[in-house]
């Protein structure tokens, strides 16, 4: 899920042997759920169950003759020295967080931009996370550094214990290379902090016990001065417990104009935006389905996810528009936006960044990346300059230079190793900053974009990565994936370990750009919201059927994988179309959709899925909920279900109960729970590589015979 909010603490439900609570069955009648005890995440009985399941699964997968080589390949690629060190502009220099075999938890390091462009940069370590964790007896996981203090010399460093979303925040001084003695320090919690000035933070957190929304997010924002105790902070904004959350936002443009905002997320997709002024909050009369994506030349950049009509002019969903900050503060209910980026029929706005005086926009045309920059002209409109990025590629915007003209862009493809470009947005020139060497032999493979026809006639694009000499006889072992939710676009990305482990051995890899994602703008996402969600699952099944009809693969050799919302997708496809696949990897999933609002951060996603409190939406959720639609006597493929104990976003509860119900029905399955790592595959590269090797071993067992 995409929101950068902290999430709900695990439910503290403890049940003895045979205990249960009342739940609702898929048909709507009362029924007991015998597996609710598994929602007691750290309870003794649940922990013993996890240990036993892990042992059984490792006995099947880790002892497979393929596992060790798969793990070695994944680890070698994950820890490769020639990986591109992701750059972050800070105070005129480049910073990077790096993990390898010698730095398992990682180091935060820095160098100059000129030196970064050299083949062998002279890095200086700023913070050693392994050393810090050892000295403090903590399993610290890096959650990032906010170095946007006005002076540019102070940072807020976020650290998570074990990878959970909840973190601690500490002030760090770049000049001394140390945490500030007596500086800002926010204890572990679900929180967000931004710099108001060098001696002031705006903070949202659980100020008093229980002061969280139903989703587990803070809804009170306070101003915290240097040296102040938390209980002395001054409140500046308060939402409601029914909100998703309320958070501060700080923006600064290249001329050093600063603006502080408070964003109240009424639902996952609807928010109220207010500017913080000396006289209080000034609420902006902008659409709820919009977001402030930047600040440049005194203009706020507003991304629209719904149409907006003002004085006879309509600005369409998917556009990026600009608002003059000074005029907006004076008349917040009488706004005059100017268009910056306007998409075409097959276009979607992906990323927005800002430099000293330009907007950098990454967009996609039919899932192919494009980059343009925009500059405010004297007449008040925005001029466009297109950058000559490689065609037929995926583009990711990295760090941009707020006070300069530089921006980093990553160019990649399924078979093309990533290249990092340094763009000078003033001149429009592109310079190769870093390149990675190939991690697998792609000479025998090719990439195709195909289209399947969904149940309602919609054309659904999908990518096929396959051997050039593929025999179209249905015998190719194939892994297919998608996400299908929250407006998230799935674009081509270098396959790395998947290429080495799967493609080199003759496998096929498929990415389906189904509805629910953002590949074709807000309308593509909204087509699958709430009770319309079945079209997402129909799209995915349509792609699978097209693969089978074209002879690319067959049900015996077709496997699917997906995580988080994609894990829900896998669960639905597992129950709705068990005949289409022989392997289903269900990763960190949502699966009990009749209880998802009560598990971890589930209540925050009502805008996407709907709520059981609304009869029509509850009926639909009951019809698709994987946990509630498992049926005795159905021949299901053997799934591989994995999650993490430390996942305080979706939670391990869904995966646990789904596996336990399969076991109760006598169905084969594999279950594995990583103890660390939060909402992911592990807390470090070794753990992530181990999980990858388990999953690829599973696919090999299920699809290659």
N, C-alpha and C positions, 0 to 999 in steps of 0.2 A: 504494500500500500504506500501511497506517495507522500502523505502529510509528514512534515518534520515536527511532529508533536510527540511527547512522551506518551506512555500508554498505561492501561489498567493493570494494577497488581493482580496476581493470580487469585482466583477464588479460594477462600479458606474453608472448603467443605471437607469435613472429616466424617467418614461413615465406617462403622464396623462391618464385620462379615454379614452379608445378607441385607444390609441397610439400603434404602432407596428413597427417593422422593417422587412426588407426583409430577408427571410430564404429560405432554400431549402427543398422541400418535399421529402419523401422517393422515389418518382418516378423520382426525379431529376428536376422537374419543379419548377419555382418560386412560392412561396406561402407565405402568411403572417402568422406569428406565433402570435396569439393574447395573448399569455401568457408570452411574454418576459419581461413584467413589473415586473414579480415575480423574475427576476434576480437582481432587485434592492434590495439587501438583507435587508438593514435597512430602506428602504423607507417607508413612512407613509402608502401608499396604501397596499404594501405587508405585512407590519407588522399587519395591521388591518385584512387582510385576514388570516394570521396565527393565530391570537387570536380567530377569529371566528371558524376556523377549529378545533383548540384545544378544544374549549368549546363544540363543537358538539361531538367530539370523547370522551372526558372525560364523557360526559353525557351518552354515551353508555357503556363505559368500566369501569370507576371508580365507577359508581353506580351499576354495576353488583354485585350480592351477593358473587361471588368468589373473587373479587378483593382484599378486605381487608386482607383476610387470605393469599392470594398469596403474597401481599406486605410484610406482617409480616414475612412470611417464608423466602422470599428473603433477607430482611433486617437482620434478625437474622443470616442467614448464612453468609451474606456479612460482618457483624460486629462481627462475632464470635471471642471470645477471644483466642480460641485455633487454629486460623489460623496460618499457618507457616509464621513467620516474615522473609521475603526474605532477605538473608544476602548479604552484599557487603564487601569484604576485602578492608580495607583502613589503611595503615600505621600499619599493624600488628594486628589491631582490627577488629571487625565486626560492620558494620553500617546497619541501616534499616530505611526505610520510612514506617510509620504506620498510618492507619486511623481507627477510630472506633467511637462509639457514642459520646465519650468525645472529640475526635479530628477529627472533620468533614473534615477539609482541610488537617490535618495530622501533624505529628511530625517526625523530623529526629533525630535519637537517636543512641547510641553506647554502646558497652560492649566489654569485652574481648572474645576471641574465647572459652576459657575454660568455662567462665560464660554463653556464648551463648548456649553451649551444655547442661547446666543445665535446669531442668524443669521450673524454675522460674528465668530467668536472671535478674540481677540488671541493668536495662537500665538507661542511663543518657541522658536526652534530650539535643540535640545540637541546634536544631532550631525548634521553634513552629510556624508553618505556619498560624494557626488561629490567634495567637497573632500578627504576622507580618502583616497579612491582615487587622486586625482591626486597628492597629496603622497607617497603610498607606492608609486605605480606598480603598483597592484593593481586588478583588476576586482571590487571588493567587492560582494557581494550580501547583503542583510540576512537574518539567520536568527533575529532576535528578541533580547529582553532579559529576563533573569530578575532582577527587583528585589525578591526576597523575603528579602533579608538582614534579620536581626532589627532593625537600626536603620532599615531602610527607605531608606537613603541610598546604598547601594552596589548596583550591578547587574553581572551577568555578561552581556556582549554577545557574541553569536555572529555571526561573519562568514565567509562562504564565498567563495572565489575562483571566480567564474564560475557559481555556482549549484549546485555539487556538494554532496552531503550532508555530506561531510567539511568541518569548519570549524575556525576558530581561536576561542578564547574569551579575552576581556580584561575586566579589572575597570574599571568606570566609576564615577566619583563624581558624584552628582547635584548636590551642593552647589557644587562647583567647575565642573561641566560639562565635565569632561575625564577621559581615561583616567588611572588612578592610577599615578603614577611608582613603579616597583618593586612594583606590585601583582600580583595573580594574573594569570598569562598562560599559557595552555595552547596549545602549538603545534598546527598543523593536524593533524587526525586525526578518527577516528570515536570520539566521546566524549560523555559526559554528566556535568555537574557541578551540584551543588546546594549551597546554603548550609547548613552545620551551625551555625555562628555567624558573627559578623562577621569573625572571623580564621581560619576553618576551612572548607574545602570537603570534600565527599565526591565523588570523581571516579572514573569508569570510563573507561579508555582503554588504548591499546597501550603499556604501561609499558616493556616490552622488545620488541625486534623479533620479530615472529611471535606475540606474545601476543594472538591474536585467534581467535575461533571460525571454523568452516568457513564461516559466513555473513559473516565479516569484521567482527564486532562484538566489543567488549571483554568480557572475562569476569572481570576483576579490579577490585575496588573498593578504593580507598585513601583515607586521611585525609590531606589536604594542609594544612599550617599556613602562615600568612602568612610569607613570607620563606624558606620551605623550597625546596630544589631538588627537582625531580620525583623523583629517585632516592632522596630521603630520606623520601618519604611512607610512612606506616604502613599496611600491608595490613589490611583488616577483613573482606573477603569474597573468595572465589574460587570460581568455577564450574568447568565443564569445557569443553574445546574442542568437545565435541559439543553444547553448549547453543547456543541462538540468541544469547544475550547476558546479561550481568548488569549491572544499573544501580541507582544510588541514587535514592531518592525522599524529598522533604522536604515536610511538611505542617504548617500552623499554623492554629489556629482563632481565633475572634473574641476569646477570653479569653487569647490569646497562649500557649496550650499548644502545644508543638512535638513532632513525632514524626518520627524518621528511620527509613527503611526501606531494605532491599535487596531488589530483585525479580530473581529468577533465572528467566529465560525458558527453560525446558527445551525447549519448542517454541514455535511462534508463538502458540498459544492456551493453553498450559499453563505455569503459573509457580509458583514457590515464593516466598512472601512472608515476610520476617523483619523484626522490629523491632530497631533498633540500640540496645543498652543499654550502660552502663558495663562490664557483665560480659561483653559479647559479643552475638552475634546470638541472638534468640529467635524461632524458627520458628513461624508461625501454622498451626494445623490447619484450614485453609480449603481449599475445592476448588481444584484446579489451574486449572480454567476459571472464573476470577473475576478481578476487578481492584479495587484500592482507588481509588475515584473521588473521595474527599474526606474532610475531617475537620471536624467541627462539634460544639460542646458536649461535647467530650471523647470523641466517638464517631467511629470509623472507618466510612466508608461503603463497603460491599462490593457490587459489581455481580456477580450470578451469571449465568454462562453455561451452567451445568449444575445439575441438581437436587442438593440438599444435605439429607440426613436426619440429624437430631440428636435423640436422646432421644425418638423417636417423632414428632417434627415434621419435615415436609418443606417446605423452601423451594424454590420452583420456579425453573427457568432463566428469566431475564428480570426477576427481582425485584431490588430494592435493599434491603439490610438493613444494620443498624447494630450495631457491636460497641463495648462500653465499653472504652476504651483501658486504663484502670487495671486492670480485672478481667482483661483479655486478657493483659497483661504478667505478672500474677501466675499465671494458669493458662492458658497459650496452647493447651493441648490440651483444655480444657473450656470451650467457648464457648457463649454464650447470645445469639444474634442476635435483634434485634427488627425486624419488617418496617417498611419505610418506604414504598416504592412496590411495589404488587402489580398486574401488568398483567392485563387481560381477554383474551379470545380473539383479538381483532383489534388488540391493542395491542402496542407495543414501546417499551422504554426507549431514549431517544436520547442526551440529555445530562444531566449532573449538575453543579451548581455550588453553592457555599456562600456565605452572607453571615455576619454576626456570629453569628446563632443560628438560621438557617433553611437548609434544603436547597431548592434550586430544581431542579425536574425538568421537562425537556422530553420529552414522549412523543408518539407518533403513534397515532391510531386510524384504521385503514384509510387510512393515508398522509395523514392530516389532523392538523396540529399542535395540541398542547394544552400548557398550562403549569400546574403546581401547585407550591405551596411547603409544606414540612413543618417542624413545630417539635416538639422534644422536650418532652413534658409531665411534670409531677412524678410521675405514676403510671408513667412509663417507656415509654409508647407515643408515637406520633407523630400529631399532628393535621394534617389537610390543609386547605389553602385553595386553591381554583381561581382562577386569574387569568382575567379576561374578555378574552382575546385574540381577534382577528378569526377568524371561522369560515372553513373551507375555505382555509387558508393554511399555508405552511411557516414554521416558527419556528426561529430559531437563537439559542442562548444565547451572549451575549458575555461581557465581563468582569463579574465580580461584586466587590462591596466587602467584603473580609474583615472589616473592623472597623466596617462600617456596614450599612445596610439596602437598598442600591441594587443593581440588576442591569440590564444592558442586554439587550434582546431585539430581534432583527431579524425583521420580518414581511414576507413576500414571496410572490409567485406568478408563474406564467409570464408573465402579462400585467400584473401589478401591480408598479409600481416599489417598491423596498424602502423600508420605514419603520423607523426606529430608535426603540424605545420605552424609556423609563426607568421601570423598575418599582420601586416602594417595597414591599418584601415584607412589611414590618410592617403597613402599612395596606391593601395589596392594590391600590393605585392605579397607573394607567398614564398616563404623560405622553409625548406625542410629542416626541422629542428632535431628530430630523432626518428629512427626507423628500427623496427625489430626484425630479426632474422626469422625465416619460416620455421614453424614448430612441427610441421608435418609435410609430407610429400603430397602436394595438391596437383601434380602434373597430370594425373589420370582422372581428375574430377572436373565437373562443370556446374554452373549455377543457372537455373531456369526460373522465370516467373510465369506461373500458370494461373488459371482462374477456374474455380468450381462454381456450380450453380446451387445455391442453397434452396431450402424447401419452399421459400416464398418467391423464388426467382432472382434474388439478389446475387450479383457476381462477387465472389469472394476471392481475393488474390492470395496466392501462397508461393513460397520459394521452395524449390527442390534442389538440394545439393547431392549430386549423384556421380557415379563413375561414367566416364564417356562411353564405355563399351557395355553399359547396362543391358542385360537381357530382359526384355519386357515380358517376362513369364511369371511374374508374381513371386519370385523366389528371393528377392533382395531384402535382407534384414533392414528395417526402416524405423527410425525414431522420429516422431512428430511432436511438435510443441506449439503452444500458443498461450496467451494470457487472457485477453477478452474482458477487460474491465477497467474502470476508473480513468478511461481516456488515455491509457498507456499505450504508446506505439512500440511495436516490436520490429526493429529494423535490422538489416544485416550486420553481423558482428563476427570478427575473426573467431573461428571455432577452436583454436588452440588444442587443449587436451581432448576435446571431442573429435577433432580432426585426426589427431595422432592415434587415439584408441579405437575410434569407430570408422572414420572414412578410409584410413589407410588399410583397413581390413575388409574393404569392399562394401561398407554400410552406406545407407542413404539417410540424409537428414532433411527434415521438412519443417518450415516455419509457416504457420497459417496466420494471416492478418485478418482475423475474424472481427465481427462487430463487438462493441463494448470497448474496443481500443480507440486510439486517436489517430489512426493512419489516414483518415479522410476527414478530419476535423470533428467539431463537437457533435454534429448530427450522427456520425458513425458510432460515437460513444452512446449518445442518448437513445439510439435505436434499440439498445438492449438493457435499458434501465428497468429496475424493479420487475413488475409483472410482464414486461416485454422480453425478459431475459432468455426465454426459450430460443429466440433467434440466434443467440450466441452459440448455444449448444448444437443447434441445427447446422450452423455454419461449419463448426468443427467436424461434425459427422459428414457433412457434404464433401469436405476436402478429403477425408479418409476414403469415402466411397469413390471419389474421383481417382485417387491414387490406385485403388484396387481395380477400377474399371480400365485404367490405362495400362495395367500390367506392371506398374512400378513395384508393387508389393502385393501381399495378400494378408488376410486376417492372421494367419499362422505366423507371419513374419513382421507384423506391424505392432510397434510399441509406442506409447505416448508418455509424455512427461510434462509436469507443470507444478509451479510452486505458489503458495499464498492464495490469491484469487485464482491463479492457474491451477492450484491444488484442488480448489472447489470444482473447477472445470473438469479436472481428471476424475473426481469422484462422481460427477454427474454422468460423464461419458461411460464410466465403469458400470453404473447402474442402468443407464438408458440403452446402451449399446454394447453389452458384454460380448456379443458375437463378432465385433469388428476388430478386436485387439487380442494379442496374446501376452502383452506386458503393459502394465500401467504403473508408472512411478508417481506417487502422490506425495508431494513435498511440502512441508510446513503448511498444511492445508486448513481451510475452513471446510467442515463436513456436516456438522449438526446445525442446520440452518433454522431450526425451531428454537434453539437455545443460543445462537451466536451472539445475540445482544447482551447476554448475561456472562459471556466469556471474554476475559481480557478487554481489549479495546473495541469489541464488536459493536457496541452501541453507536460508535462514530460512523459506521458504514450504512446506516439506515437509508441515506440518500442514494446509495447504489443498489442495495438489495431489497429495501422495503422493511416493514416491521410486522411482527406477529401480533401487535396490538391493533392492526387494521385488518378486518376480516378478509377482504379481497387479497391483500398482500400475504396474509398468513396462509391462505389457501394455496397460493402459488408457491410459496416457500415450501410448504408441505409436499407439493407435487414434485419438486426438484431436489429436496434435501437428500444428499447421498446416504447419510446415516439412517434416516427414517425410511428410505426406500430400498434398503437391502432386503431381499426376499429369500426365504428358505427354499431350497430345491432348484434355484437358478444356477446354471453352470457359469461361474465367473472365472475370468483369467486370474492367475495368482499375482496379486499386486505387491509392489514394494512401497511401503509407507514409511516415511521418515520425517522426523521433526526435531526440535531441540527443547530441552527442559527450560532453558533461559529465555525462551520466546515469550516476552511479555507484551507482544502486539497481537498476534493471532492466538498463541498459546498451544501447548501440546495436547490439550484436552480433546480436541476434535480427532486428531490422529489416533490417540490412545483408544477412545471409545469405538471408533470405526474398526480398528483391528480386533478389539475384544469381541465385538458383535460378530465379525467374520468367524472368529474362533468358536464362538458359541453355536454358530450354524454349521460348523464342521468344514468351512471353506479354507483352502490353502492361502497363505499370505506370508509375507516377510515384514517385520517391523523393526525399526532402529531409531533410537533416540540419542542424539548428540547432547552431552551434558552442558556444553558451553556454546556460545556463538549467537545468542539472540535469535532474531528472525532471519536465519541464514543457515549455512552448512557447517559452521564452526567458527571459533574465535580467531584462528590463524590459518596460515597457508597449509600447514601439515594436517590440521583437522579437516579443512575443506577438501584437500586432496584425498584424504581417506574416505570421506563420504562420496566423492566423485567415483573413486575406484569401486566402492560397493555397488553404486548404481549401475556403472558400466558392466560390471560382472553380472549383475542381475539381467540386464538387457541381453548380454551374450548368451547366458543360459537359456533364456526364454525364446530368443528370436533366431539364433544361428544354427539350430538343429532341424 
